[in-house]
Amino acid sequence: MSTELRVLTASEWDTWLGCTELAFGGVPISPEGREMYASLTEPQRAIGHWDGAECVGTAGAHSFRVTVPGGAAVPAAGVTMVTVAATHRRQGLLTAMMRRQLDDVRSWGEPLAVLLASEPGIYGRFGYGAATTEMNLRIDTSRARLALPAGTDAVRMRRSSPLEALDACEAVYARLAETRPGTPVRRPGWERMPVNDPESTRKGGSPLQCVLAERDGEVLGYATFGLRPSWDEAGPRGTVAVRDLAALDPASYAALWRFLCGIDLMSVVECHNRPPDDAVLRLVSDVRRCEVRLRDGLYVRLVELGAALEARTYRTPVDVVLEVEDTFCPWNAGRWRLTAGAKGDAVCRRTDEEPELALSVSALASAYLGGVSLTTLAAAGQVRETRAGALAEAALAFSSDVQPWCPHGF
């Protein structure tokens, strides 16, 4: 069967989006969501497979910058809306789109591509590696108490509508984005994503609400959430569904959690995407009442390996020769010498020297943001040490003080 793969035109966007809706179950995106995606989609960075007038495959790439260890915001393609119609599976459409897309990303001068996978098993063969973890929580507030740091009582809680508080929340987000690898630096328009609140996604709950944490008139944190009231024979059993929570200091952070855990008629606080090192686990009196569950988060692809490794800083000085396997982007394959001091002066160049570590590009991508240890990957057989001591040195250098995390979808 013959199909045509081409760049999207603005007039084809509705048909292209219809293909993605069908691939994700056929449930139409809400009018609010459709309008938002229309404003955020960059047609010149989107591609589609066409079988005559029918769109049968889609892939988009947002213009992103993503924080890496050291705080730099590195250009990255935010890969999204990747689908193949059920009628056209197993015909090579996905491979063709991944090939075209990574070639395009390279031509745009973006050293990274990132995505959130609906099916994690798909993207490893294209060189992506799972680089962040997200944590889901379900806190039983009737049985878990909070140990609050000094200064919590000085923080004022103020309700606001999510839209009215948008600028204040974005200011907090922007400051925190510099401190945690994996966080997208939001471009204008993307601030709407976290407050998109179609009724169809509320599971019978309230519209999205917002509370601000303030001290001396300054907004130091915020939380957005919905409430799902419920009762059983014993009384109220409502759920606080947290969308976002961020704060600039420990007292404001703790004050927000105290507020959420103390809302009347609610007995559960539910979060579906928190960083795996979230300090709330150190605030609660009994972590066993938090129903912690971890899952894969952001997937990273090193499109230009040398430029990507030079863009981040390293926890300790490092000098190591890597032998990298990359069959899908062969310009990355081969031996690279990475040298870096403690001042962000990394250099990664081709070399003929003997390798000291051998690994695939997907394993290197998993370690890139500092959340997956090269030592762990070696234990799984994904990194091979050929110089004694090279693994421990590189693993320490690649590590991060804070766990990488992607706080929202795209």
Buried (B, 14 or more C-beta within 10 A) or exposed (E): EEBEBEEBEEEBBEBBBBBBBBBEEEEEBBEBBBEBBBEBBEBEBBBBBBBEEBBBBBBBBBBBBBBBBBBBBBBBBBBBBBBBBEEBEEBEBBEBBBBBBBEBBBEEEBBBBBBBBEEEEBBBEBBBBBBBBBBBBBBBBEEBEBEBBEBBEEBBBEEBEBEEBBEBBBBBBEEBBEEBBBBBBBEEEBBBBBBBBEEEEBEEBBEBBBBBBBBEEEBBBBBBBBBBEBEEEEEEBBBBBBBBBBBBBBBBBBBBBBBBBEBEEBBBBBBBBBBBBBBBBEBBEEBEBBEBEEEBBBBBBBBBBBBBBBBBBBBEBBBBBBBBBBEBBEEBBBBBBBBBBEEBEBEBEEBEEEBBBBBBBBBBBBBBBBBBBBBEBBEEEBBEBEEEEBBEBBBBBBBBEBBBBBBBEB
